[in-house]
Amino acid sequence: MTEVDGDVGGGACPGPAGVSIGTAADYVGVSVETLRAWQRRYGVGASAVTPGGHRRYTFDDLVRLRTVRDLVAAGESTATAVRAVQGTRQPQTAPEPDVSAARRLAGACMELDGHIARQLVGAVLAADGVIRTWESLVRPAFTTLERLPLPAARTVGAEHLLSHVVIGTLGARVGREPRDRPAVVLACAPAEQHELPMAVLAAALAERAVRATLLGGRTPAATLVAAAGMPGSGRIVLYAHLPIDDPEAAIRSLPDPAAVVAAGPAWDGVPLDPAVRVCNDLADCLAVVGSR
């Protein structure tokens, strides 16, 4: 399974075995003959060798070679460019276990292997719970995918797969909470389509035996008002990641500002009713709405 590495400038680590010279040439943006010439003349190129004696290019190799290409394109001589990247070369160290797992998860999603992705998320979730799974596995995997210098056509599918895997895996943990307390209503602002953070919050609340109702992305303002007035509803968490037009409108329509939690970075700097709580991370939201 492919492992993706996001530590050094963003990029796709082709796993422990590396990739062939043809794949490396496509990634770097030069010909196979150029890569061979750089290896022969300057000693920069593939650092891994298969048992059969074939050179393979690791993630660090690809990053160095791409930097050489960029420096040469900017007017440096090849020798100067090679000295620049070799002078900054750092010894490799073993990744922390969580980092390694995040890379494996990103790699599985790049291969559109939902089975492996579910196994990886499920194993960490069973061992460490929702918060650690999100902070140490899922978020780093998303960051890795976002940093890949690849066309959106390659990465968007992987990001969507990861979102659906996480939502499905976490969703299996929700629904067995006691029903003797009002449910926390989790919704996205009318223009916000990213519901994953609210799905994570719902699962984290379930671990604390707090019931939540997830309304999902692009929740209409009228639906929020109706939800706020229904029996069994408690606090309302309204999530927005990207800036939205008239962000206060949805909150102004709700009957009790003190029951509203505005979650996500889009609320930073927005003038809201002083009674509205503003949270920008999972731990803060849990502290506000996670007590029974």
Disulfide bonds with the S-S distance in Angstrom:
none
